[in-house]
């Protein structure tokens, strides 16, 4: 007998956790499932091997037996199909897959049991504009959303008044059908969406005239959204079931709200810090002064010491943007800019001219560090 290394088949280490084994099987099943690879015998064989390995490694007792004795450890076979593990054929693999995960649709993200989500509403996307102030403090926004809403005439069923949807006679109302075909490996059983009802399980015999049998019409919904403090452009919020209403009573899609923060005429945003330029006269920079500085919470007084150079940056702790979903906030940076008047009176020119030569003598030569 050829030894079967189930760990190698699954692509995991011998000490892999159950979650790691499940994730490995999911990856292999997605890649090699017969529904994804019709008429590919090699893919079907790899799917069978992966399922056989998963049946053993998912069960702690069977896994312990395998680790100790190998793949022929039990007389009944790890998969419970009799005559040892070697009797695990493709049909067994498909049956195991359906038993463990409820069918191909459920395993790969489809909802509603064995039925598909072809009647699920579309996901929607909406951009919300915020001012910097709203982004810093949080905001409540009332949003009007144009979307598919439930038809009031048929109450979303899609059937005309006095009638009801009929159960699909091809799939028996489950939305999926099984097909059996012959392959190189023998009989292959696959399961797919019912072509008659498209996975819905029901057929609209007498459609509603208002919605033409879909159960939805174009409408509008107003919702209120609370946006937390600290958001920035590109952040988004996902709201479950706020998208288009599903057809014929199907589940609604989701709504994604994308945040866009407008530029501010006073502040530049740098992450959670904000920067503002404050013009100050040359004389005030030389002698020192106090200036009122705008912040997101109102004006505060900033003390500028004597001898301050132009473009020096002062940091005001905790006056910036709050951190999103956690405590604390950034700072406000104040950059003082020397303001040079364009016109002077004769008296002002005379005063400055009197000290010009004295100040010019103290200017450092070219190439020296101006702030030394």
SVG drawing of the C-alpha trace seen along z (x, -y; Angstrom):
<svg xmlns="http://www.w3.org/2000/svg" viewBox="-57 -111 87 114">
<polyline fill="none" stroke="black" stroke-width="0.4" points="0.0,0.0 1.2,-3.5 1.4,-5.7 -0.9,-8.7 0.5,-11.8 -2.7,-13.8 -0.7,-16.7 1.2,-17.0 -2.0,-16.8 -3.5,-19.6 -0.3,-21.6 -0.1,-22.0 2.3,-21.0 1.7,-18.0 0.9,-20.3 -1.5,-22.5 -4.6,-23.7 -8.2,-22.8 -8.7,-26.3 -5.6,-26.0 -6.7,-22.6 -10.2,-24.0 -8.7,-27.0 -6.4,-24.8 -9.3,-22.6 -11.3,-25.6 -8.5,-26.9 -8.2,-23.5 -11.9,-23.0 -12.3,-26.4 -9.5,-25.6 -10.4,-22.0 -14.2,-21.6 -15.8,-19.8 -18.3,-22.6 -15.4,-25.0 -13.5,-22.5 -16.0,-20.6 -14.5,-17.7 -11.1,-18.1 -10.3,-14.7 -7.0,-15.8 -8.8,-18.6 -11.6,-16.1 -8.9,-13.7 -7.2,-16.5 -10.6,-17.5 -11.3,-13.9 -7.8,-13.6 -8.2,-16.9 -11.7,-15.9 -10.5,-12.5 -7.6,-14.1 -9.9,-16.6 -12.3,-13.9 -9.5,-12.4 -7.7,-15.5 -10.8,-17.4 -11.7,-14.7 -9.3,-14.6 -9.8,-10.9 -9.3,-9.9 -6.4,-12.2 -4.8,-10.6 -5.2,-7.2 -3.8,-8.4 -0.7,-10.0 -0.1,-6.7 -0.9,-4.0 -1.2,-5.7 -4.1,-6.0 -5.3,-2.5 -5.8,-2.8 -9.5,-1.9 -11.3,1.0 -14.3,-1.2 -12.3,-3.9 -11.8,-7.4 -14.6,-8.8 -17.1,-6.2 -17.7,-4.7 -16.5,-1.2 -13.5,0.9 -10.9,-1.5 -9.8,-4.9 -9.0,-3.6 -12.8,-3.3 -13.2,-7.1 -14.2,-7.9 -15.4,-11.2 -19.0,-10.6 -18.0,-10.1 -16.0,-13.3 -19.0,-15.2 -21.3,-13.7 -18.8,-14.6 -18.6,-18.2 -22.4,-18.6 -22.7,-17.1 -20.0,-19.3 -20.7,-22.6 -24.3,-22.4 -23.5,-22.5 -21.3,-24.4 -23.3,-27.6 -23.1,-27.9 -19.4,-27.0 -18.4,-29.8 -20.3,-32.6 -23.9,-32.2 -26.7,-32.6 -30.0,-31.0 -29.3,-27.3 -29.1,-25.4 -30.6,-28.3 -28.5,-30.9 -28.6,-34.7 -29.6,-35.6 -32.5,-37.6 -30.3,-39.5 -30.4,-43.3 -27.5,-45.2 -24.9,-46.8 -24.8,-50.6 -22.2,-53.2 -22.6,-56.8 -20.0,-59.6 -20.6,-61.9 -18.8,-65.3 -17.6,-66.6 -16.0,-69.8 -12.8,-69.5 -14.8,-70.6 -17.2,-67.7 -14.4,-65.3 -12.8,-66.5 -15.9,-66.5 -18.1,-63.8 -21.4,-64.4 -24.9,-63.1 -26.0,-63.1 -29.4,-62.5 -29.0,-60.9 -31.5,-60.4 -30.8,-57.3 -32.4,-56.5 -32.7,-52.7 -34.9,-49.8 -37.6,-49.5 -40.3,-46.9 -43.3,-47.2 -46.3,-48.3 -48.8,-46.7 -47.6,-43.1 -45.7,-43.7 -42.4,-42.5 -43.6,-39.1 -43.7,-39.9 -47.1,-38.1 -50.2,-39.9 -52.9,-40.6 -54.9,-37.4 -52.1,-35.1 -49.0,-33.6 -45.6,-32.4 -45.7,-28.7 -43.0,-26.3 -40.6,-25.5 -41.4,-22.0 -37.9,-21.4 -36.0,-21.8 -38.9,-21.2 -38.4,-24.6 -34.8,-24.3 -33.3,-26.4 -30.6,-23.8 -30.5,-20.7 -28.1,-17.8 -26.7,-16.3 -25.1,-13.0 -22.6,-12.5 -19.9,-10.0 -16.2,-10.9 -12.9,-9.1 -13.2,-8.5 -16.6,-7.1 -20.0,-8.6 -19.7,-12.3 -22.4,-14.1 -22.6,-17.9 -25.0,-20.4 -25.8,-23.8 -28.4,-26.6 -31.8,-25.6 -32.1,-26.9 -35.8,-27.4 -36.2,-29.5 -32.6,-30.8 -32.1,-29.6 -35.2,-31.2 -37.2,-28.1 -40.4,-29.7 -41.9,-30.7 -44.1,-33.8 -47.1,-32.6 -49.1,-35.8 -46.6,-38.8 -47.5,-42.0 -48.1,-44.8 -46.6,-47.5 -43.2,-45.9 -43.4,-43.5 -42.9,-40.5 -39.6,-41.7 -41.2,-42.8 -39.2,-46.1 -39.7,-49.5 -37.5,-52.6 -37.9,-54.8 -36.1,-56.7 -35.2,-56.1 -33.9,-58.6 -31.5,-57.3 -29.5,-59.0 -25.9,-58.1 -23.6,-58.8 -20.1,-59.5 -17.4,-59.2 -14.8,-61.8 -11.4,-61.4 -12.4,-60.2 -10.4,-61.2 -11.0,-61.0 -11.1,-57.4 -12.6,-56.0 -15.8,-54.2 -18.7,-52.7 -20.6,-49.6 -24.3,-49.4 -25.9,-46.0 -29.2,-45.7 -29.4,-49.4 -28.8,-48.8 -31.3,-47.8 -34.2,-45.6 -33.9,-42.1 -36.3,-40.9 -39.3,-38.7 -38.6,-39.0 -34.9,-38.4 -32.4,-39.9 -31.3,-43.5 -27.9,-44.5 -25.5,-46.6 -24.6,-50.3 -21.1,-51.6 -20.6,-55.2 -17.3,-56.7 -16.0,-59.8 -14.6,-62.8 -13.3,-65.7 -13.2,-69.1 -10.1,-71.3 -10.2,-74.1 -9.2,-77.7 -7.4,-78.1 -5.9,-74.6 -3.8,-72.1 -4.3,-68.5 -1.3,-66.3 -2.7,-63.0 -4.2,-63.9 -2.2,-67.2 -3.4,-70.4 -1.2,-73.4 -2.0,-77.0 0.1,-80.0 -0.1,-83.1 1.4,-86.4 3.3,-88.5 5.1,-91.7 8.9,-91.8 8.9,-94.1 6.7,-91.7 9.0,-88.8 12.0,-90.8 10.4,-92.1 8.0,-89.2 4.3,-89.4 1.0,-87.5 -1.3,-86.6 -4.8,-85.1 -4.7,-81.9 -7.8,-80.2 -8.3,-76.5 -11.1,-74.0 -12.5,-74.8 -12.2,-78.6 -9.4,-81.1 -6.5,-80.7 -3.6,-83.1 -0.1,-82.0 3.0,-83.7 5.8,-84.4 9.1,-85.0 11.5,-87.8 13.9,-87.0 11.6,-84.5 12.5,-83.8 10.1,-83.7 8.6,-80.2 9.2,-78.9 6.6,-76.3 4.9,-76.2 3.1,-73.1 -0.2,-73.3 -0.8,-69.9 -4.2,-68.2 -5.6,-70.8 -5.6,-68.6 -7.9,-65.8 -9.0,-63.0 -7.7,-59.5 -10.3,-57.4 -11.9,-54.8 -9.4,-55.4 -8.5,-58.0 -6.3,-61.0 -5.9,-63.5 -3.2,-65.2 -1.7,-68.6 -2.1,-72.0 1.0,-73.4 1.3,-77.2 3.8,-78.5 4.6,-82.2 5.4,-84.1 7.2,-87.4 4.8,-90.0 6.5,-92.7 4.5,-95.9 4.4,-97.1 3.9,-100.8 5.2,-102.9 4.6,-106.5 7.5,-109.0 7.7,-108.8 7.9,-104.9 10.6,-105.1 12.6,-107.5 12.4,-105.3 13.5,-102.2 16.2,-104.0 17.7,-105.1 18.4,-101.5 19.0,-99.9 22.7,-100.2 23.0,-98.9 20.8,-95.9 22.5,-95.2 25.9,-94.9 24.5,-92.0 23.3,-90.0 25.4,-86.8 27.4,-86.4 26.1,-84.2 26.5,-80.5 26.3,-80.7 23.4,-79.1 20.9,-81.9 19.6,-80.6 23.0,-80.3"/>
</svg>
